[in-house]
Amino acid sequence: MAQKPENEGMPVIRLDRQLKYQGNILKIYEDTVLANGHEAHWDYIHHDGAAAVLPVTDEGKILMVRQYRNALDRFTLEIPAGKLDDPKEPKIECAYRELEEETGFKTEKLEYLISVNTTVAFCDEAIDIFVAHNLVPSHQHLDEDEVIEVEAWELKDLEALIFTGKITDGKTIAAIMAYGRKYRSVDKKDEFV
């Protein structure tokens, strides 16, 4: 049996897409669509993609980065991450680079954890998230305008920050929760403390 195209029978048909703004990391479009028989105009943001890393020390602590986020006008606690240098760059290469640039550590091997789409309603940004063990000290390679502090955290304390609303970054929440579920214990029992 032949497989149907993913969008066959969908109640939305894109009639037009016009670029309205192009920045350093985003392209913003206005899409004209036919939705349930009605013409509508939707915003669409294209992002070339990104990668993130959940670095784990030999002691089992997770290295987090605290950095200023202009969109929120505050510092946030996140896993290290960054955009692809080129849309064709393999995400794992980006992850190796961002690990060292932001934390000052590197590793010989990254393990794939999950992929997340950050804002599915209007943006196609997709982030692959990897786990790094066997960290080797190196040094940070921050951009001129970056100020990043590296902090080591226990998994249970990061989970508590998520459940109290103190960590709100989507990629970080997804990574910590997936990591906790996958690695918390050998028998995978829930042991949230």
Phi, psi and chi 1 to 4 in degrees:
 res  aa     phi    psi   chi1   chi2   chi3   chi4
   1 MET       -  131.6  176.1 -175.8  -85.9      -
   2 ALA   -73.1  142.3      -      -      -      -
   3 GLN   -84.2  137.8 -162.5  170.5   11.9      -
   4 LYS   -72.7  146.7  -70.2 -176.4  178.3 -178.3
   5 PRO   -59.2  148.5  -20.0   28.7      -      -
   6 GLU   -58.2  -32.0 -166.5  172.2  -53.0      -
   7 ASN  -101.7    6.1   61.7  -10.4      -      -
   8 GLU   -64.6  133.9 -174.8  176.4  -41.7      -
   9 GLY    78.9    6.3      -      -      -      -
  10 MET   -74.3  145.5  -69.9  177.9   54.2      -
  11 PRO   -80.0    9.4   29.1  -34.0      -      -
  12 VAL  -126.2  130.7  177.0      -      -      -
  13 ILE  -126.1  125.0  -60.8  167.3      -      -
  14 ARG   -79.4  124.4 -175.9 -177.6  -40.6  121.8
  15 LEU   -95.2  -32.2  -57.5  172.8      -      -
  16 ASP  -159.7  152.5 -171.3   31.8      -      -
  17 ARG  -138.7  122.3  173.6  168.7  -78.1  166.2
  18 GLN  -122.7  128.9  -67.9 -175.1   12.0      -
  19 LEU   -70.0  126.4 -179.3   64.4      -      -
  20 LYS  -108.5  -27.4  -64.2  -64.6 -175.9  176.9
  21 TYR  -158.7  140.0  171.1   79.2      -      -
  22 GLN  -128.7  120.8 -177.6  167.6  -16.9      -
  23 GLY  -112.3 -163.1      -      -      -      -
  24 ASN   -68.9  -34.4  -68.0  -31.1      -      -
  25 ILE  -125.1  -11.0   60.6  171.4      -      -
  26 LEU  -128.4  152.1  -57.9  173.4      -      -
  27 LYS  -123.1  126.3  -68.3  178.3 -176.4  169.7
  28 ILE  -109.4  127.7  -58.5  175.8      -      -
  29 TYR  -119.8  158.5  -63.4   86.6      -      -
  30 GLU  -111.8  120.2  179.9 -177.3   27.6      -
  31 ASP   -98.3  137.2  -76.3   -4.2      -      -
  32 THR  -103.6  123.5  -57.3      -      -      -
  33 VAL  -128.5  156.3  -61.1      -      -      -
  34 LEU  -105.4  109.5 -165.4   58.9      -      -
  35 ALA  -118.1  115.4      -      -      -      -
  36 ASN    53.8   36.3  -66.3  -39.0      -      -
  37 GLY    84.8    0.2      -      -      -      -
  38 HIS  -114.7  135.5  -60.2  -80.4      -      -
  39 GLU   -76.3  135.5 -172.7  173.0  -60.3      -
  40 ALA  -140.7  161.1      -      -      -      -
  41 HIS  -118.7  122.0  -63.0  -86.7      -      -
  42 TRP  -120.5  143.6  -66.8  -10.2      -      -
  43 ASP   -79.3  143.2  -66.5  -26.4      -      -
  44 TYR  -140.1  129.3  163.0   64.8      -      -
  45 ILE  -115.2  126.2  -60.3  172.6      -      -
  46 HIS   -99.4  134.6  170.2   71.3      -      -
  47 HIS  -129.3  135.5 -173.9  -73.9      -      -
  48 ASP   -68.9  -13.7  -73.8  -23.0      -      -
  49 GLY   114.1  166.8      -      -      -      -
  50 ALA  -154.3  172.4      -      -      -      -
  51 ALA  -139.5  153.9      -      -      -      -
  52 ALA  -140.7  160.5      -      -      -      -
  53 VAL  -135.7  136.9 -177.5      -      -      -
  54 LEU  -105.6   98.0 -167.6  142.5      -      -
  55 PRO   -84.1  130.9    0.4   13.5      -      -
  56 VAL  -118.7  125.0 -177.2      -      -      -
  57 THR   -75.3  167.9   67.5      -      -      -
  58 ASP   -60.5  -25.1  -69.6  -16.3      -      -
  59 GLU   -85.2   -1.4  -62.0   76.8   33.7      -
  60 GLY    89.2    5.4      -      -      -      -
  61 LYS   -83.8  152.5  -67.7 -168.6  175.0 -174.0
  62 ILE  -102.3  127.3  -62.9  170.4      -      -
  63 LEU   -82.2  124.0  -64.1 -176.5      -      -
  64 MET  -117.0  157.3  -58.2  -71.9  -71.3      -
  65 VAL  -116.0  135.3  -66.2      -      -      -
  66 ARG  -106.9  121.1 -171.9  174.9  -61.4  -82.0
  67 GLN  -146.5  157.2   60.2 -174.0  -39.1      -
  68 TYR   -77.4  133.9  178.1   77.6      -      -
  69 ARG  -118.4  111.6  -70.1  -58.3 -165.2  179.6
  70 ASN   -58.3  -40.6 -175.3   55.7      -      -
  71 ALA   -60.3  -32.0      -      -      -      -
  72 LEU   -99.3  -11.5  -59.0  178.1      -      -
  73 ASP    54.7   45.5 -167.1   25.1      -      -
  74 ARG  -163.5  168.9   65.2  178.7  170.8   87.5
  75 PHE   -82.8  145.2  -78.5   83.8      -      -
  76 THR  -127.0  157.8   60.9      -      -      -
  77 LEU  -107.0  119.3 -171.5   62.7      -      -
  78 GLU  -140.2  168.6  -55.9  173.2   35.8      -
  79 ILE   -81.2  154.1   59.6  172.1      -      -
  80 PRO   -62.8  138.4  -17.1   26.8      -      -
  81 ALA  -160.4  162.8      -      -      -      -
  82 GLY  -170.0  163.8      -      -      -      -
  83 LYS   -79.8  158.0   70.2  178.6 -172.3   67.1
  84 LEU   -65.7  142.2  -57.5  178.9      -      -
  85 ASP   -71.8  -26.1  -79.5  -11.2      -      -
  86 ASP  -147.2  142.5  177.9  -87.1      -      -
  87 PRO   -56.1  -23.7  -21.2   28.5      -      -
  88 LYS   -93.3   -3.1  -65.8  177.8 -175.9  160.2
  89 GLU   -63.9  130.6  177.5 -175.8   23.8      -
  90 PRO   -60.4  135.6  -23.1   33.9      -      -
  91 LYS   -62.7  -32.0  -71.2 -174.4  178.0  179.2
  92 ILE   -65.3  -34.7 -165.1  164.6      -      -
  93 GLU   -65.7  -41.0  -72.8 -178.9   22.7      -
  94 CYS   -60.4  -41.7  177.0      -      -      -
  95 ALA   -63.5  -44.2      -      -      -      -
  96 TYR   -57.8  -45.2  -81.9  112.6      -      -
  97 ARG   -64.1  -47.7 -178.5 -177.4   65.3 -110.0
  98 GLU   -66.4  -36.0  -68.3  -62.4  -32.4      -
  99 LEU   -54.8  -52.5  172.0   64.7      -      -
 100 GLU   -70.1  -44.5 -173.8  171.0   10.4      -
 101 GLU   -57.9  -44.6  -75.8 -179.3    5.8      -
 102 GLU   -90.2  -32.9  -67.0 -168.6    2.6      -
 103 THR  -104.8  -21.6   68.7      -      -      -
 104 GLY    81.0   16.6      -      -      -      -
 105 PHE  -125.2  154.9  -72.7   87.5      -      -
 106 LYS  -135.0  172.0   54.6 -173.6  177.9  177.7
 107 THR  -146.2  160.2 -173.5      -      -      -
 108 GLU   -84.1  -24.1  -67.7  -68.1  -39.3      -
 109 LYS  -145.0  131.0 -176.8  179.3  178.4 -159.1
 110 LEU  -106.5  143.9  -69.5  173.2      -      -
 111 GLU  -111.6  127.4  177.4 -172.9  -18.9      -
 112 TYR   -62.5  134.8  172.9   80.2      -      -
 113 LEU  -111.0  -63.3 -178.7   62.0      -      -
 114 ILE  -157.0  168.7   56.8  171.1      -      -
 115 SER  -120.8  143.1  -64.6      -      -      -
 116 VAL  -133.6  143.0  -67.3      -      -      -
 117 ASN   -99.8  122.4  -69.2  102.0      -      -
 118 THR   -76.1  -35.8   58.1      -      -      -
 119 THR  -145.8   76.5  -44.2      -      -      -
 120 VAL   -65.9  -18.2  -63.1      -      -      -
 121 ALA   -70.0  -30.8      -      -      -      -
 122 PHE  -148.6    2.6   55.8   83.2      -      -
 123 CYS  -137.4  141.7 -177.2      -      -      -
 124 ASP   -96.7   14.8   66.9   -6.4      -      -
 125 GLU   -56.8  129.7 -180.0 -177.5   28.8      -
 126 ALA  -126.8  131.5      -      -      -      -
 127 ILE  -121.7  126.1  -59.3  175.9      -      -
 128 ASP   -91.6  134.2  -76.1   -0.7      -      -
 129 ILE  -116.2  133.9  -58.1  172.2      -      -
 130 PHE  -122.1  158.8  -59.4   86.6      -      -
 131 VAL  -107.8  135.9  176.2      -      -      -
 132 ALA  -117.2  122.0      -      -      -      -
 133 HIS  -113.8  177.4  -71.2  101.1      -      -
 134 ASN    51.5   53.8  -56.1  -46.3      -      -
 135 LEU   -70.7  139.1  -57.8  175.3      -      -
 136 VAL  -117.9  127.0  177.1      -      -      -
 137 PRO   -60.7  137.8  -20.2   30.6      -      -
 138 SER  -138.8 -131.7  179.6      -      -      -
 139 HIS  -152.0  153.1   60.5  -81.3      -      -
 140 GLN   -66.0  150.5  -74.5  179.9  -49.3      -
 141 HIS  -129.2   69.8  -56.1  -79.4      -      -
 142 LEU   -77.9  148.7  -60.2  177.1      -      -
 143 ASP   -66.3  160.4  -66.0  -23.3      -      -
 144 GLU   -56.8  -33.3  -68.5  177.6   -4.5      -
 145 ASP   -98.2    9.1   60.9  -13.9      -      -
 146 GLU   -97.0  137.3  -79.8 -175.2  -49.5      -
 147 VAL  -128.4  110.1  177.0      -      -      -
 148 ILE  -129.8  128.4  -66.7  177.8      -      -
 149 GLU  -105.8  136.3  -65.7  177.6   23.8      -
 150 VAL  -100.0  131.8  179.9      -      -      -
 151 GLU  -132.3  141.3  -57.4  175.2    8.6      -
 152 ALA   -99.0  129.0      -      -      -      -
 153 TRP  -128.9  150.6  -74.9   80.0      -      -
 154 GLU   -79.2  144.6  -64.2  -74.9  -14.8      -
 155 LEU   -54.7  -47.7  175.3   61.8      -      -
 156 LYS   -61.9  -33.2   65.1 -178.9  176.1   58.1
 157 ASP   -72.4  -35.9  -64.7  -30.5      -      -
 158 LEU   -67.2  -40.3  -68.1  171.6      -      -
 159 GLU   -60.2  -41.9  -70.8  171.6  -34.9      -
 160 ALA   -62.6  -39.2      -      -      -      -
 161 LEU   -65.0  -33.4  -68.7  177.3      -      -
 162 ILE   -67.1  -48.8  -70.6  168.6      -      -
 163 PHE   -71.7  -15.7  -66.9  128.1      -      -
 164 THR  -101.0    5.6   57.7      -      -      -
 165 GLY    78.9   14.4      -      -      -      -
 166 LYS   -88.2  -24.2  -67.1 -173.4  173.9   75.8
 167 ILE  -109.3  120.4  -69.8  179.8      -      -
 168 THR  -122.3   -4.3   58.9      -      -      -
 169 ASP   -69.1  122.9  174.9   59.8      -      -
 170 GLY   -59.8  -45.7      -      -      -      -
 171 LYS   -64.8  -36.1   72.0  179.3  177.8  -51.4
 172 THR   -69.0  -43.9  -60.6      -      -      -
 173 ILE   -61.5  -47.9  -67.5  169.7      -      -
 174 ALA   -59.9  -43.9      -      -      -      -
 175 ALA   -65.1  -46.2      -      -      -      -
 176 ILE   -65.3  -43.4  -69.8  167.4      -      -
 177 MET   -68.3  -41.1  -59.4  -51.0  -75.4      -
 178 ALA   -65.9  -42.9      -      -      -      -
 179 TYR   -61.8  -45.9  175.3   81.8      -      -
 180 GLY   -59.9  -41.1      -      -      -      -
 181 ARG   -68.4  -38.4 -174.8   66.6 -176.8  153.2
 182 LYS   -81.1  -35.5 -174.1  173.2 -177.8 -179.6
 183 TYR  -115.8   -3.0  -68.1   96.2      -      -
 184 ARG   -55.4  -44.9  174.1  167.5  -81.1  119.9
 185 SER  -149.4  164.2   65.9      -      -      -
 186 VAL   -62.5  -39.9  174.1      -      -      -
 187 ASP   -91.6    5.2   60.2    4.8      -      -
 188 LYS    62.6   22.7  -52.6  -67.3 -174.0  -78.9
 189 LYS   -71.7  145.6  -70.1 -178.5 -179.0  174.3
 190 ASP   -71.7  124.9  -70.8  -33.1      -      -
 191 GLU  -133.4   36.5  -62.5  176.3   14.1      -
 192 PHE   -60.9  129.8  179.1   72.6      -      -
 193 VAL  -111.5      -  179.7      -      -      -
